Amino acid sequence: MNKPIIALDFPSEIEVFQFLNQFDEKLFVKVGMELFYQEGPDIVRKIKDLGHDIFLDLKLHDIPNTVKSAMKGLARLGVDLVNVHAAGGKNMMEAAIEGLEAGSADKRPMLIAVTQLTSTTEEQMQKEQKIPLSLLDSVLHYAQLTKDAGLDGVVCSVHEAKNIADVCGETFLRVTPGIRLPGGDAHDQKRIATPDYARINGSSYIVIGRAVTKAENPVEAYKKVCQLWEGI
Ligand SMILES: O=c1ccn([C@@H]2O[C@H](COP(=O)(O)O)[C@@H](O)[C@H]2O)c(=O)[nH]1
């Protein structure tokens, strides 16, 4: 079972190391925009030096040449997983792979694409993005485009994970944020699920932030997430 990915959505490195110091095991963590834009690439190197795996969640979305160059730099940081927005298109996603390969000394980081954010509802998508599809069909369309571009998988919600596996195959990754412990506050997320439901419904990796980082006892909350995710 893949380790849950903990979203380190903290404002600075002080809070990050206070959080990480509570754990006596190596984690799979996510560095997102909040932390990266504040602390820069050094925070990635420091967390890596502690032996943790890193998903660098910057959701690149730009013209192919810009994404290719940016990915070359991100690959040099030695991260394990990076992402783009599938809405950037097939050429952009292919360019992202080229950039990662050019910047990697050895094996390139895994690359996945965001389909529809887990904070998006079907109604919002249809009205605001003017996509005349069901949310599931839009996610499946982006998943197929992502697979055609040669990426390793997608970011989606748990609710679409099984359908994506059926269409794109079991080895195509389904990385699912929007994870909450039973009865937990959804906050700004719309398509949420518990870790045990994620396991049953075909997630490859779960991403969980506030339910662990803001818990009174983050280590206990993480253990609970692992138990539900692993079904023990
Ligand atoms: O569709 C997406 C893509 C990325 N995220 C990120 O995951 C975490 C979720 O944090 P929670 O506190 O567990 O809600 C956060 O860093 C998002 O930027 C996502 O939620 N949905």
The ligand as an SDF file (V2000), in Angstrom:
LIG
                    3D

 21 22  0  0  0  0  0  0  0  0999 V2000
   -7.7000   18.7120   -6.9390 O   0  0  0  0  0  0  0  0  0  0  0  0
   -6.8890   19.0040   -6.0310 C   0  0  0  0  0  0  0  0  0  0  0  0
   -5.5430   19.1750   -6.2500 C   0  0  0  0  0  0  0  0  0  0  0  0
   -4.7310   19.4540   -5.1970 C   0  0  0  0  0  0  0  0  0  0  0  0
   -5.2030   19.5970   -3.9390 N   0  0  0  0  0  0  0  0  0  0  0  0
   -4.2610   19.8780   -2.8400 C   0  0  0  0  0  0  0  0  0  0  0  0
   -4.3250   18.8330   -1.8640 O   0  0  0  0  0  0  0  0  0  0  0  0
   -4.2820   19.3620   -0.5510 C   0  0  0  0  0  0  0  0  0  0  0  0
   -5.5380   18.9900    0.1850 C   0  0  0  0  0  0  0  0  0  0  0  0
   -5.5140   19.5600    1.4620 O   0  0  0  0  0  0  0  0  0  0  0  0
   -6.6830   19.3070    2.5480 P   0  0  0  0  0  0  0  0  0  0  0  0
   -6.2780   20.1650    3.7020 O   0  0  0  0  0  0  0  0  0  0  0  0
   -6.6470   17.8410    2.8860 O   0  0  0  0  0  0  0  0  0  0  0  0
   -7.9720   19.7360    1.9440 O   0  0  0  0  0  0  0  0  0  0  0  0
   -4.0630   20.8660   -0.6900 C   0  0  0  0  0  0  0  0  0  0  0  0
   -2.6970   21.1130   -0.5800 O   0  0  0  0  0  0  0  0  0  0  0  0
   -4.5360   21.1810   -2.1070 C   0  0  0  0  0  0  0  0  0  0  0  0
   -3.7840   22.2370   -2.6740 O   0  0  0  0  0  0  0  0  0  0  0  0
   -6.5420   19.4410   -3.7270 C   0  0  0  0  0  0  0  0  0  0  0  0
   -7.0230   19.5720   -2.5870 O   0  0  0  0  0  0  0  0  0  0  0  0
   -7.3460   19.1360   -4.7640 N   0  0  0  0  0  0  0  0  0  0  0  0
  1  2  2  0
  2  3  1  0
  2 21  1  0
  3  4  2  0
  4  5  1  0
  5  6  1  0
  5 19  1  0
  6  7  1  0
  6 17  1  0
  7  8  1  0
  8  9  1  0
  8 15  1  0
  9 10  1  0
 10 11  1  0
 11 12  2  0
 11 13  1  0
 11 14  1  0
 15 16  1  0
 15 17  1  0
 17 18  1  0
 19 20  2  0
 19 21  1  0
M  END
$$$$
